[in-house]
């Protein structure tokens, strides 16, 4: 029997039932659905709409349903359109007419919105932990080779040497921004819609704040229309996931390059690599490639939900059923990608010799030569042009750049010291720069930032239920 059988007769056509059912994917909401129903029962009791015995009976039935679902003994039936109707149907089977009181003062509209906010709050807390764990792993790996350096690139062309630790921590800072965005998203999702009803609240003496306290939400809705129609929190989490996915994609692309024979900067552990079905010699960076590829999927989930939301009039519309699959998928895929990349970095073997040989390319000294002239009074534009002409002469067959500089009267033995291995990276001394001196301060700053994000995340984690 459907929830609206008093108005419509004959049941759904098979085609309609197949098209509208959401049980296949929303059954993973069962924990938060039971959690929300418990809070609603408590609110009904507080309003005098259920007796103490009825409250006890319904809470016991919900416990029984949770045990069945948790133990995979729950038997779904053909009329279970979604997880919400399935839970209510089973409660009614267990306690008879008392179960029919469970939906008093509640609509599936505020019920679904509540479930989804509870699920999103926990999923966001989990992703924050995952993101911070990867940032911390990069920070730790950076400490393993504090003196290692490699070329820094612009336009994928060698530009200036940078410490490997500086490079890895650049990714960590981007991930901490992702964690910060997720924390902000969690705050805006932390609003209880329960009590909004279908769209306009209820004539029954319900107090929404009772359910809010039971569920641990930070606040209660202020507008019932907004409460049941708002899916900003879904779109926001999908945006956070998509942008984090873009960051992981950049990291994946980098690992693909670094592990190639053309770069040879690192080798992934066998446990985080795959082979070829045909080519015996292959060791492929599939985890990195999938991290790169999943970004498109995460972006697609975001754009799909935004397109669904863009034309909906207030309040609830069935279109909103389309919010769950992309949300569930993005959270699951991002969780997997973060864990896989963390393993890649923690077990990677970096070839610091190959990195140094590439970074000590004579052309990478060019800007240091120009700055050497600037310190001695030459305007930067003149110094830039002067060094650029020397680089051009070397490339045109005039000899090694070091020899070309040695032969030029504007320079001398002191300038030649700039060509010594590692000299260029040691000269990066400005705050936030890529050299050893600012690296000490950056390490301390990242330590503090990681601790601060973890502390903020505790407030989210402590108020979430396991999914």
Buried (B, 14 or more C-beta within 10 A) or exposed (E): EEBEEEEEEEEBEEEEBEEEBBBEBBBBBBBBBBBBBBBBBBBBBBBEBBEEEBBBBBBEBBEBBBEBBEEEEBEEEEEBBBBBBBBBBBBBEBBEEBBEBBBBBBBBBBBBBBBBBBBBBBBBBBBBBBBBBBBBBBBEBBEEBEBBBBBBBEEEEBBBBBBBBBBBBBBBBBBBBBBBBBBBBBBEBBBBBBBBBBBEBBEBEBEBBBBBBBBBBBEBBEEBBBBBBBBEBBBBBBBBBBBBBBBBBBBBBBBBBBBEEEBBBBBBEEEBBBEEEEEEEEBBBBBBBBBBBBBEBBBBBBEBBBEBBEEBEEBBBEEBBBBBBBBBBBBEBBBBBBBBBBBBBBBBEBBBEBBBBBBBBBBBBBBBBBBBBBEEEBEEEEBBEBBEEBBEBBEEEBEEBBEBBBEBEBBEEEBBEBBEEBBBBBBBEEEEBBBBEBBEEBBEBBEEBBEEBBEBBEBBBEBBBEB
